[in-house]
Amino acid sequence: MEIRNYIFTSSALQTVEDRVTSKMEKMRLKTVASIDTAEPTPAAVLRANQPGFTQKQIDALKQQEAQVQAREQEIQQIQSSVTELAQIFNDLARLVIEQVCTIFLTYDIMTID
């Protein structure tokens, strides 16, 4: 019975992890797509030395680029945390199963005597 619960919990946790990973990847791809279709990056503007951009616009672009990079790092941290949490739950489930087996063995030994 307990092993069945572990398998169910483990598979449910894996499903949640897969969903979170999928959503994170979709968010990352959406961010990358928005960057690709957005205005030129400040570095590209400065390299091309295109006329018509004010310093204020260039500063705004630099700020937006920094925000996008910060979001990307936060998404990666969340994904890493979810993966680490899944590993902790898997380890915990393994420990519970080991303890249940020990209890059953102890009970069997005690009932034999």
C-alpha positions in Angstrom: 0.0 0.0 0.0 2.8 2.5 1.0 4.8 1.6 -2.1 1.8 2.3 -4.3 1.4 5.7 -2.6 5.1 6.4 -3.1 4.9 5.6 -6.8 1.8 7.8 -7.1 3.5 10.6 -5.3 6.7 10.2 -7.3 4.8 10.2 -10.6 2.6 13.2 -9.5 5.7 15.1 -8.5 7.3 14.2 -11.9 4.2 15.5 -13.7 4.3 18.8 -11.8 8.0 19.1 -12.5 7.4 18.5 -16.2 4.6 21.0 -16.3 6.7 23.7 -14.5 9.7 23.0 -16.8 7.4 23.2 -19.9 5.9 26.5 -18.7 9.3 27.9 -17.9 10.6 26.9 -21.4 7.5 28.6 -23.0 8.1 31.7 -21.0 11.8 31.7 -22.0 10.9 31.2 -25.7 8.4 34.0 -25.5 11.0 36.3 -23.9 13.5 35.4 -26.6 10.9 36.0 -29.3 10.0 39.3 -27.9 13.6 40.3 -27.8 14.1 39.2 -31.4 11.1 41.3 -32.5 11.8 44.3 -30.3 13.7 47.4 -31.0 17.5 47.0 -31.6 19.6 46.5 -28.5 21.6 49.4 -27.2 24.8 47.7 -28.3 23.5 47.3 -31.8 22.4 50.9 -31.9 25.8 52.1 -30.7 27.7 49.8 -33.1 25.7 50.9 -36.1 25.9 54.5 -34.9 22.4 55.1 -36.3 21.2 58.7 -36.2 17.8 59.5 -34.7 18.1 57.9 -31.2 18.4 60.2 -28.3 20.5 59.3 -25.2 17.2 58.9 -23.3 16.0 56.3 -25.8 19.4 54.5 -25.6 19.3 54.5 -21.8 15.7 53.1 -21.9 16.8 50.3 -24.2 19.8 49.5 -21.9 17.4 49.4 -18.9 15.0 47.1 -20.8 17.8 44.8 -21.8 19.0 44.6 -18.2 15.4 43.8 -17.0 15.1 41.0 -19.6 18.4 39.5 -18.5 17.3 39.7 -14.8 14.1 37.9 -15.6 15.9 35.2 -17.5 18.2 34.6 -14.5 15.2 34.5 -12.2 13.4 32.0 -14.4 16.6 29.8 -14.4 16.8 30.0 -10.6 13.1 29.0 -10.2 13.6 26.1 -12.6 16.7 25.0 -10.6 14.8 25.3 -7.3 11.9 23.1 -8.7 14.4 20.5 -9.9 16.2 20.5 -6.5 12.8 20.2 -4.7 11.8 17.3 -6.8 15.1 15.6 -5.9 14.5 16.2 -2.2 11.0 14.6 -2.5 12.4 11.6 -4.3 15.1 11.2 -1.6 12.5 11.5 1.1 10.2 9.0 -0.6 13.1 6.5 -0.8 13.8 7.0 2.9 10.2 6.4 3.8 10.1 3.2 1.8 13.3 2.0 3.5 11.8 2.8 6.9 8.6 0.9 6.0 10.6 -2.1 4.9 12.6 -2.0 8.2 9.3 -1.8 10.2 7.8 -4.7 8.4 11.0 -6.8 8.8 11.1 -6.0 12.5 7.4 -6.9 12.9 8.0 -10.2 11.1 11.0 -11.0 13.3 9.0 -10.2 16.4 6.0 -12.3 15.4 8.2 -15.3 14.6 9.5 -15.5 18.2 
